[in-house]
Amino acid sequence: MGIRYTGPYAQQVDDHEGQAARKLADGTVSAEWTEETTSLHGFVAACSCGWRAEDEHPATEVGREAAEAQWNTEHLSPLIEAARAAWDTWPEELVGLARYVRDRMHAQDAAEALRILDQMVADVDYRRRTVTQLAAQQEPLA
């Protein structure tokens, strides 16, 4: 079982589960525990999306923790930062979708307008949940 991010941007980084993959003496890297992985040579930071670090960490508990920390720092953190940065363009994207809905209504394409409105509502709901989680993480003012 790997590490799953469950913070405010979890929906945007959903397909990324990190782990300290096992590197065997023959160079094989595996995320699974098998009889072969009992002859562990070291740990490598890896992700379910296919990303893998080049660094190898010792075959110790400290090495396992270092590989997991490397996944967090080098792979997960940039994904979270990209999710944060997506707020910068969101207003313009939302306006663009609203204009598209308007145009679809003028073209009497209500089905397409409704489809886009449903997407917009889902996006606003997701962003509301994100803001709610971020607000809960903030320290109350004294």
Secondary structure as GFF3:
##gff-version 3
##sequence-region A 1 142
A	DSSP	beta_strand	3	4	.	.	.	ID=ss1
A	DSSP	beta_strand	17	24	.	.	.	ID=ss2
A	DSSP	beta_strand	29	30	.	.	.	ID=ss3
A	DSSP	three_ten_helix	36	38	.	.	.	ID=ss4
A	DSSP	beta_strand	40	47	.	.	.	ID=ss5
A	DSSP	alpha_helix	61	70	.	.	.	ID=ss6
A	DSSP	pi_helix	71	76	.	.	.	ID=ss7
A	DSSP	alpha_helix	77	85	.	.	.	ID=ss8
A	DSSP	alpha_helix	90	106	.	.	.	ID=ss9
A	DSSP	alpha_helix	110	137	.	.	.	ID=ss10
###
